[in-house]
Amino acid sequence: MTIATIVALAAEETEHHGNVALETVGYGIVALLIFGALAIVTLSYRNVANRHSHKAEAYARAHANDVQHVGHGH
């Protein structure tokens, strides 16, 4: 046997004819789960400023004189 024959036989043994798309579905599922978890974390920060609006209003009243109104309405 020659080396070319051995390599051809080895390649023939290891070759499989499966559905490659089906083999990689796991990566899509893992990515979907990770992005879903990140979306939940992002959505948990919605409306945080309004949860503490009493603190923001108290700060605004305490520092009302610190704001300088100059320029074009800023």
C-alpha positions in Angstrom: 0.0 0.0 0.0 1.2 3.5 -0.8 0.8 6.5 1.4 -1.8 7.9 -0.9 -3.9 4.8 -0.5 -3.6 4.9 3.3 -4.6 8.6 3.4 -7.6 7.9 1.1 -8.8 5.0 3.3 -8.4 7.1 6.4 -10.3 10.0 4.9 -13.0 7.6 3.8 -13.4 6.2 7.3 -13.6 9.5 9.1 -15.9 11.1 6.5 -19.6 11.3 7.6 -22.6 12.5 5.7 -24.6 14.2 8.4 -26.7 17.3 8.4 -24.2 20.1 9.3 -27.0 22.6 10.0 -28.5 20.2 12.6 -25.2 19.7 14.3 -24.7 23.5 14.9 -28.2 24.2 16.2 -26.8 24.0 19.7 -24.7 27.2 19.1 -27.9 29.0 18.1 -29.7 27.9 21.2 -26.9 28.9 23.5 -26.6 32.3 21.8 -30.4 32.8 22.1 -30.3 32.0 25.8 -27.4 34.4 26.4 -29.1 37.2 24.5 -32.3 36.5 26.3 -30.6 36.7 29.7 -29.0 40.0 28.7 -32.3 41.3 27.5 -33.8 40.5 30.9 -31.0 42.3 32.7 -31.4 45.3 30.4 -35.2 45.5 30.9 -34.7 45.3 34.7 -33.2 48.8 34.6 -36.2 50.4 33.0 -37.9 53.2 34.9 -35.1 53.3 37.5 -35.0 57.1 37.6 -38.7 57.2 38.4 -38.3 54.8 41.3 -36.2 57.4 43.0 -38.0 60.5 41.8 -38.4 61.8 45.4 -34.6 61.9 45.7 -34.2 63.6 42.4 -36.8 66.3 43.3 -35.2 66.8 46.7 -31.8 67.3 45.1 -33.2 69.7 42.5 -34.8 71.8 45.2 -31.6 71.8 47.3 -29.4 72.8 44.4 -31.8 75.1 42.5 -29.5 78.1 42.9 -26.5 76.2 41.6 -27.8 76.1 38.0 -26.6 78.8 35.7 -29.0 79.8 32.9 -26.8 81.2 30.1 -26.7 80.8 26.4 -29.5 79.7 24.1 -31.9 78.5 26.6 -29.6 76.0 28.3 
